[in-house]
């Protein structure tokens, strides 16, 4: 059976598992940084590559579309009957962005959904808004930054031992606005109860550490404020004392009489 996740939250568990299981590997053998270095030697500079060149060099055969799909409602995007498979063709058109659901959301394990997921197994597709495309043409450094971000995201959403497909939609600033990731092959049915307990315990421990860090920061800031107040108070008292001493000296010398 093929499995899919959508959005940003859906891929978080997969990303955590990938980070633990494949810390020394990107899951695809060659990182974007390594590829860029090789292309730089070949072309003289990686700055000579467009974002599309970088994307399709990194993922040969990957689809590249210039259109704005970042405004597709999340609720529509996450439906199992959303025609996501159309982005894995060269002739996708604007009608896909205007798709509206009709009826109940089919189950992930339904024959129709499974057939569509199976049709895109192992494939990659990215959708780039025209505004971002123009920005990256004029700013090669931005194109490299966006490619590195996308490459890292795909690596984090690989599932070891499975064939994965990825559909990524960027917004005009180069951020990942929508995504679909699906894994194919094997008989994985999701994390076990023990893995989920461990994951939740780790997240709770991280939250506790963040709260403790925030508390220590707050205490440190309070100590600094008290110290500053103490310094100000001592300075004020010192000034008053100096004035009193000066006045007494003047009086003793007869200047103030």
N, C-alpha and C positions, 0 to 999 in steps of 0.2 A: 504494500500500500504506500501511496505517496502522501506526504504531510506538508502542510504549508503554514506559514505565519505571516501576519501583516502588521503594518504600523511600526511603532518604535518599541512599545512595551512588549509586544509578542516575541521579539527576538532577544529579549534581555537574558532569559535563562540560557538560550543557545549560546549567546556570547560568553556568558560566564563559564559554561561547560567547555567551550572551545578554548578559552584562555587557560583553563586548568590542564586540559588534555593535550594541547598542542602549543605549549608556551614557546617551544623552540622552532616552530614551523608555521608558515603562513597557510598551509593547507593546499597550496597550489604549486609549491616548489620554488617559485621565483617571485620575489617581492617587486613592487613597483619601483622601489629605489634601485634595485639591481638591474631591472629592465631599463630604467632611465639612464643608468650609467653606461650600459651596453649601447643604447641608442645614441648617447652623447658621443661615444667614441666613433660610432658609425657615421653620424651626421655632422660631427664637429661640435654640436651643442644640442642639449635636450630642448632648449628654448625654441629650436626650429620646428618642433612638433606641435601640432594643434591638439586640442583636447580630444578630438575624435581620433586622431592618430594614436595618442597615448592609450585611450580606451581600447581601441581595436588591436593595438600591438600587445597590450597586456592580456586581453581576452580575445584571441583570434575567433572570428565568426560572430562576435557579439553585435547586437543591434544598437543603432544610434538614431534617436529621433529628436528633431528640434521642434518642439511645441510646448505649450504651457499646460501641464497636467497637474500642477501643484494645488489647484483649487478644487479638485475632485473631493467632495465631502468624505470624511473619514468613514462614516457609516456606510456609504456606497462602496468605497474602496475595499472595505473588509468583507463584503458579501462574497460568498462562494460562487455566485453566478455572475459576478462582475466579469466582463470579457477581457481579463488580463492577458490571455494568450494572444490577443491581437497585437500586443506590443512586441511580440516575438515574430513579427513579419515586417517586411519592408514597406508594405502598402497600408499601414495603420492610418486612419484619418480622424478628423475632429469628432466624428459621430461617437467614437469610443468615449470621449470626455463628457459627452452629453447623455450617456446611458442612464436609464432610470430603472430601478428594480420593479418587478411585477410579481407579486405573490410572495410566499414564504421563502426564506433563505434555505437553499438545499443543504443537506448534511455534507460534511467534508468527505465522508466515506461513500457517498452516492456514486453510482456508476458514471454519471455525466461529469461530475467534478473530478473524479479520479482520471477519466480519459483526458480531460483538458490539462491536468497537472502532468500526466505522463507525456503529453505531446511537447512539453517544454523542458523535459528533463535535461539537466546539465547546461542549459543555455543562459545567456546573460543579455540584459537589455537595459538601456538607460534613456531617460527622457530629459532633455535640456531645454529650458525656456529660451526664446529668442534673445531676451535681454541679457541672460547670462552668457549665451553663445557669443554675443557681440563683445561683452566685457572681457571674456577670455581670449578672444582674438587680439584685443588691444593690450592685454596684460598677461604675458606668458607665465609670470610668476603665480598669478591667480589660478591659471589652468593647472599648473603643477600642484598647487595646494589642494584644489578640488579633487584631482585625480588621486592624490595620496590619501585623502579623506575617504573617498569611495573605495579604494583598494583595501584600506584598513577595515572598513565596515564589512565588506564582503568576506574578508578573512575571518572576522569575528563572528560572522553568521554562517560559517561552514559547520557541518556536522561530520566528525571523523568517521570514515568508513562508508559514507553515503555520497551519492551524486546529488549535487545541489544546483538549483537554478535561482537566479536573482533578477528582480525587476526593481529599478531604482528611479525615483522621480526627484529631480532637483528643483529648488526654488530659484528665484532670480539672484539670490546672494550666494548660491553654491552650497546651501545646506540641503540635507536629505529631508524632503517634505513627506514623501510616501515611499513605502517599499513593500515588496512581497518576496519572501524567501521560502522555497520548498525543497524538501529532501526526498530522494527517491531511492528505492532498492532496500533490501534487508527487511527486517520485521520489527523495527523500532516502533513502539507505541507511545513513547513519551517518557519522561523521568519517572523513576520508581518513587514509591512513598518515602522510602529512606532518603533518596536523593533530594526530594523536595523538602523534607525536614531539615536536612543538612544545609540546603540552600537558604531556607528561611532563618535558620540559626545564624548562619554567616551574615545575612543581611541585618539581623537584629544586633549582632555584635558590632557591625560597622556603624549602625545607627547610634549605639551606645558610645562608641569611640568618638563619633562626630559631636554628640551632645557633651561629652566630657571635655573635648577640645574647646567647644564653644564656652563652656563654663569657666575653664581656665583662662581663656581669652578675656572673658568678662571680668574675672577676678583681677587679672593683670591690669586691665584698663582702669579698674577702680583703684588699685594701689597707685597707679601713675597719677590719677586725679588727686588722691589724698596727699601724695608727695608734693605735687605742684601747689596744692593749697597750703601745705605746711611751709614750703619755700616762700610763697607769697606772704604768709603770716609773719614768718621770721624777718623777711625784708621790710615789711611794714613796721614791725616793732623796732627794728634797727634804725629805720628812718626817724621814728618818733623819739627814740633815745638820743640819736645824734642831734635832733633839733633841741631837745631839752638840755643837753650838755652845752650846746652852742649858746642857748639863751642864758644859762647859768653863768657861762664864761663871760658873756657880754655884760651881764648884770654885775658880776664880780669886778669887772674892769671899769665899771662906771659908765659904760657906753649907753646903757638903757636908762640911766637916771636922768 
